[in-house]
Amino acid sequence: MNVRRLIPTAAVAGAVTLGLTALSACSSSDAADRKSGDKLSVVASFYPMQFLAEEIGGSHVSVTTLTKPGVEPHDLELSPQQIGGLSDADHILFLKGIQPAVDDAVAQAGVKNTVDAATLTTLESHGSEVDGHDHGAEEHEEHAGEEHAGEEHAGEEHAEEAGLDPHIWLDPVKYAEVAQGVGKSLEKADPDNAADYRKNTQTLVAELNKLDKTFEDGLKNTATKTFITTHSAFGYLAERYGLTQEGIAGLDPETEPSPARIDEIHAVAEKNKATTVFFETLASDKTAKTLAKDLGLKTGVLDPLEGITDKSAGADYIEVMQSNLAALQKALGAK
């Protein structure tokens, strides 16, 4: 279940090649169209893509995001100005299946250097929709061909049509694979600065490898492997580290669970010694607190990292993921 690895370039070469096929037509002529010293204009769909663009692009890029801090990304509606401005970008980085409005606008923009992060790694399915929630790691293999469970937003249904979970950034290993693909795409879009993009990519991948090892060590010995969450976004994380995500029923993390579902969660919590119901920073904690009170459990924040605000437990992806690890260790009784 928990296959270990650092992230060598060769291991993801196939995925990166597939993801960059659309960029093969790009050449140094694209860079020549910009004035000497101009930064590469990069549009990112939401925070996980913005972080990659900024970390890898460094001083050579000017990054704007379509999803402002504090905005729930799945429900994003683009203004006419945002849609029209996309065609002026030098590079677009998005994740298909998360934000339907973005998917449609990107398709219409026709920008050569457009990268769908989902093509830079392998998407997987997690759990089933038989009982309306996500079973996580233990049942991943049993239901590998079935649709991902308990999806909280209609915006993810595009990816879910194929039974695939789009939350790849919450697995440091898959996120590192995506980072390498993004680095390659920036090299193609701006060959004059390729060496810097390559160096920045290596630095970021090393940080993600370190984060992965920290999660592996920190979650190796726990009193329980089950965590309950209102947002079923942590299937990849659960699978990577041998955990089980138990999502609350409903497409929206604020949906009130049915009495039958509360009984199911209660049984799961007792059987697996679960202690905590997690909620997220960009959605209401009402459901989590109500359920926790009914079941005599605690509540906590597990951040799906779809946006950074002043309420986030960290200033960037790495810091918030470290906070997520600490929250999981506490809830799972890490030794």
N, C-alpha and C positions, 0 to 999 in steps of 0.2 A: 504493500500500500504506500509506504513512505520511501520512495526510491531516491537515494541521495546522489548529489552531484554538485560540482561547481558548474559554471556555465561557459564551456569552451565555445569559441566562435563556430567551430566545425559542427557542433551539436545542433545548432540552429540555422545552419547555412541553407538548408532546404526551405525552411519556413520563410527566412528572410528573402530568398530568391523569389519565392512565389509572391510575397508581399510587394516586391519592388519591380515586378514585371512591367507595371504600368509606367514606371519611371524611366524605362530604358531609352525612351525617345528624348529624354532631357540631356542637354549637353552644356558645354561651357558658354554657348550662345545665350542661354538663359541668364547666366551671371553677367554677361556682357551688356545685357539690356539695362542693368542697374548701373548707376553712376559709381565710380570708384569710391570705396569707403562706405557706401550705403549698406545698411543692414538688411539681411534677408527677412522679409515680412512673413511671419508664421502665424496662422490662425489655429488655435487649439479648441476643440469642442467643449471640454470641461477639465476640471483640475488635474486628474491623472495624466492627461495628454499635455497640459500646460507644463507640469513639472518636468516631464521628459524633455520637452522642447527647450525649456529654460536651462536645465542642467547640461544638456548636450550641446545646445547652440551657443551658450555662453554670451560673450560680448559681440558675436557676429550676427545675432538674430534679434528681432523686435517681435515679441510674442504678445498677442492679444487672445483673450478667451471669449467664447460666445456665451458662457455661463458665468454670471457675476457671482461673487462670494455670497453665500446665504441663500441662493436660489436653488430649489430642488431641481436637479438636472433632468430628470425623467420627464418633467412636466414643462420643460422649456418651450417657450414660443418666441420665435425670432421676429425682430422688427424688419420692416422693408429695407431699412438702412443696412442692417446686418446681412441680410440676404444679398442685397446688391453689392455690398462691399467685399463679399467672398471672392468674387471674380478678380479682384485687384491683388489678392494675396499671392506671394511667391510660393508658398507651401501651406498645405492644409493637413492637419493631423487630427483624426477623429476615430471613434470606436463605433462601428456600425452595430445597431441593435439596442443601443441605450437611449438615444434621443431621435425619434422619428423625424422631428422638424429639421434637425441637423442633417440627417441622412438625405432627405429630399433636397435641401438647399445645396449640399455639397455635390450631389449628382447634377444639379442644374448649373453649378458654377463653372465646370469645365476647366479647372486648374490642373495643369500638367502634373505638378508635384503634389499629388494627393495621396495620402497614405491612410489606409484603414488598419488600425492596430490589431484588429482581430485576425488579419492575414499574416501577422508576424509571429504567431505562436499557434498552438493547437487548442481549439476550444473543446470543451468536454460537457457531458451531461451529468447532472447530479440529482439523484433521487427520482421520484415519480409523482404524478398528480393523482394517483389512486385515492389518497386520503387528503389531498390538498395541502400537504406540507413537505418540507425538505428533510429527508432522513440523513443526509450528509455522508460521511466517509464510509461507514460500515456497509451501507446498501448501494454504494456507487456502482460496484461491479455487478450486483444483481440486476440493477435497473439501468445499466449503461445505455441501453437503446431507447429508454423512455424519456418523456419530456421532463425538463427541470421543474421542481415543485415549488409551490408557494410563491410564485413571482409577484412582487409587490407593486409593479407598475406596468400598465399597458404598453409603455414605450419599449419594454424588453421583449415583447411578443415576436418581433421580427427575428431575433436570434433564437427564441424559444421554439419557433416553428420547426426547427431542425433538432429540437431537444438540447440546445446548447446554452451554456451559461456564459454570459458576457463579462462577468466580474473578474477578469483575469489579473487586474492590477493588485488584487488583495493577496496574491501569491507572489512573493518576492522572486521566485524562480521564473515564473512566466513573465513577470514584469521585466526581468532582466533580458529575456529573449526579445521582448518588444523593444526595449531600449537599444539593443544591438541593431534591430531593423530600422529604428528611427535614425540612429547614427549613420547608417549606410545611405538612407534616403537624403539626409542633409548633405552628405558628401557629394551625392550626385547632383543635387540642386545647386550647390555652391562649391565646386571643386577647388577654387582658390584657397578655401579654408578647410579642406578635407582633413589635413593633419590634426588640426585643433579639434574638429568634431570626433575624430578617431580617439584622440587622447581623452577627451571628456567622456566619451562613451565607456572607455576602459575604466575610468575612475568611478563612474556611476555603477557599472556592473560589479565592481569590487565592493562598493558599499552595499549593494543588494545581496551579494553573496554573504557578506558579513551579517546582514540582517537575517537572512535565511538561517544561518548557523545559530544565531542567537535565539530564534524561534524554536529551532529543533532542540537545542539544549534546554531551553526554558520550559518546554512542554513535554519533555521526555517522560518525566515521572509526576503523575498527577493522581489525585484521589478519584476523579471522575474524568471521562472523556467527552461528556455531553454538555452542550451549552444551548440555551434557549434564546432566540432572538426574534424581534418583531420584523426585522429586515433580513430576508433569506439571501444575503449577498455573500456569505462566507463559505460557500461550498468548496472552492479551490483551496482556501486556507485550511479548512477542516480536513480535506483529503490529504493535503501535503503533510500535515503534522499528526495524522492519526486520530482526529477528533470527529465528533458527530454533531452536526448542526441540526437543531430542532426548531423549525420555523413555525410561527403562528399563522394560522390559516388566513387567506385573503390576499388580494392583489396589492393592497395598500398597507404600509406598516402601521397606519392608524386605525385599521379596520378592527372592529370589536369581534373577538372570537366567540363562536357559538358555545353554549353550555356543554355540548358534546366534546368540542375541541378542548375546552378547559379541563374536562375530565381526562382527556387523553394526555394533555400536558402534565397534569397532576400525576398520572400513573408513570409517565416517562421520568418526571423529576424524582419520584420516590424510588423507582427501580434503579436509576442511574446516579442517584445522589446529586442531582443538579441543584445548585444553590441560587442561581441568579437568572433574571430575565433581562436581557440587554435591549436597549433602544439606541437610536442614533441621534446625532446632533441637529440634523436638518429636518427632523420630523417630531411630532408631538410625542411626549412620553406617557400620555394618558393610558393607552392600552397596556403598556408594560407595567405601569404602577398598579393598575386595576388588577391585572392578572397576578402580579407578585403578591398583592395584598390578599387575594382570594386563596392563594396557594401557600402563603407563609414564606415566600422567597424574597430575596433581596433584588434590587435593581442596579444596573450599571450601564455605562456607555461603551458600546463597541462601534467605532466609527468606520463606516464604509468608504470614507475618504473620497466622497464625490464632490467635496468643496471644503475650503479652509476658511474659517471665520474666527472672530475673536473668542468664540466659545470652544474652538477646537483645542484638544489637549496636545498642542504642539504647533510649531510654525510651518512645518512642511511634511511631506510624505513620510520621511524617515522617522521624524519625531512622533508623529501620530501613530504610526505602526508600532513604535516602541511602547507607546501608551496603551495600545490595544493588547500588546503582549502582556503588560503588567496587569491589565484588567482580566484577561483570560487566566493568568496564573493565579490570581486571587480567587476567581470564581471556581476554578477547577481544582483548587487545593494543591498547587504545585509544591513539590518537595525539593 
